[in-house]
Amino acid sequence: MSTLAAASVLLVLLLILLTGGVWIAIALAAVAWFGLHFFTNTPPDVNLFQSFWGSSASWTLAALPLFVWMGEILYRTRLSEEMFEGLSPWLGWLPGRLMHVNILGCAVFGTVSGSSAATCATIAKVALPELKRRGYDEKTCLGSLAAAGTLGILLPPSIIMVVYAVAAEVSIIKVFLAGFIPGFVLTALFSGYIIVWALMNPEKTPKEDARYSLREKLYRSRLLVPCILLIVFIVWVMVIGWATATEAAAYGVLGALIIAAWSGGLNFKSFKDSLMGATRLSCMILFILAGASFLSSCMAFTGIPRVLAEWVASINPNPYGLIAILALIYIVLGTALDGVSMIVLTTSVVIPMVEKAGFDLIWFSIFIVLLVEIAELTPPLGFNIFVLQTMTGRDSNYVAWASLPFFFMMVLCVVLITLFPQLCTWLPDALVGATRR
Amino acid sequence: MRRALDRLYLGSGVAAALAMAAICVLMLAQAFGREAGILIRGADDIVAWLCAACAFLALGHTFRNGDLVRVGVFLDRLPARPRWFAELFALGISTVFVAYMLWAVTGFVYDSWQFKEVAQGLIRVPIWIPQLSLVIGIAIFFVAVLDELIAVLRHQTPAYQAAEEARRAAGDFSETV
């Protein structure tokens, strides 16, 4: 059987298992077994063990559960409640006023949390009732929350980024650094849209008459500052080479525990909940990575990625055309798959292709993260839409429509980083060096 | 029986959680130790083994808790009867394949015990000892999957479904990426 025919058989099998509701990691491993057993002469059981053990018994990967844990600890502090109080005094002067709290609140919480649904739910829980009470426009409010919640995975430290870095075998710190500027650009685009919208609909923004002195402003933001400092510290120790990603993540856990204790949110129950929650979430991700690693080894033995990459190279596509097709494929995948699965499922096939077409793998990480973000906003499995739907009782179509302008802002951001790849690559190259991968 | 099984799942989940906490403690000890001039030999190897233990020991607990992801869009839209068949399909395939995983993993670890293979890093222990976490974790996972298969055959709501629905009803989204 030709390699391409084998590839299509495996693809169909995978689709059947996935739509049938088989757990993703098991589906990946089952397809890998099928491929190895029928299309190669390698014994699948030895490969299964080596992929499972090799992918999970990894010192680099140990950073992942620790980053997850850090987010879980901070999620259970009063940080989210104080986000509104801490940010609102600073933003009242902008057109659109407190609507910007949604955006910036998500951006700040997203840095510590690394998960987009959690970011969206946390900020929405505090901001929605407050903004409603003051008479802000509900539609724009929902749209901005759904979209800005996805900043959680673009601003480092992000769990999705660790997954990508491990799957594509690139440096975690470079991927983290690459996310900063696009993260700021996207935040600015969201806020910019709100400013334009507010200037066009001045009657929809209520007056704000609270005035605060600088001291009062700082006092209200007392919980925000340590969190931002913690993130800066984590990234900084990795950049100067003082700690590895795994050590930095351990510092993150320690810092999060200190912040939680200091703000009075740490007791045995919240500690235990954060630990067990983080264990389950990490187990889910690590098991998918193990299944995907088995599938990658099957791919390597069958030679499918090489053939596909050569095929793509032989038709010599316009690089922008290739990127546009990939973007489309990811948006379609995103309607049914979660972000982690999307990344690990495609890396073994897509990475050789993208590399052959001359794209930088660090740049590609941001491209793929942005598309995962977009997927969170597209029905039927846009998870942020689902989150807001459950929280407000609104129809999911209503929330999807509300977030449409912000969806276009995200597409614009993808276009921007494709036209100006330096937005992603400049910071990591300048701080870590272009040669180190 | 029910209580013993539930304890088994929870116990292995707690063991995985302790492995994760141990990773954190070890990494901190290593980082601070380096500043103080103390080198912890082989800490990196132990961290890698703990990471594997964290991933695989928690499988049964995570599965029962509805945290292992799958594509739910199509299942959620099915009426009760076809949904029951769909769950049986998913659980049936999973049971068979997890049984295969258990066999493959056990066979490999049994071999490395037979041939007295030793870890390649700084810590020269027989490699089957850290690798045992895979065998134990997948064995418990297999029991958990079989447990759910039997529950669905008896027309009971599987624990993963109940847990997920309860979480969504409570508006708790902390366990999704």
Interface residues (C-beta under 8 A of the other chain):
Chain A: L17 L18 T19 G20 G21 V22 W23 I24 A25 I26 A27 A29 A30 W33 P44 D45 V46 L48 F49 F52 W53 S56 A57 S58 W59 L61 A62 P65 L66 W69 E72 Y75 G114 S115 S116 A117 A118 C120 A121 K125 I153 I159 I160 A243 T246 E247 A249 A250 Y251 V253 L254 L275 M276 G277 A278 T279 R280 L281 S282 C283 M284 I285 L286 F287 I288 A290 T335 A336 L337 D338 G339 V340 S341 P380 L381 F383 V387 T390 M391
Chain B: G13 V14 A16 A17 M20 A21 I23 C24 M27 L28 Q30 A31 D44 D45 V47 A48 W49 L50 C51 A52 C54 A55 F56 A58 L59 H61 T62 F63 N65 D67 L68 V69 R70 V71 G72 V73 F74 L75 A86 E87 F89 A90 I93 S94 F97 V98 Y100 M101 W103 A104 V105 G107 F108 V109 P130 Q131 L134 R168 G171 F173 S174 E175 T176 V177
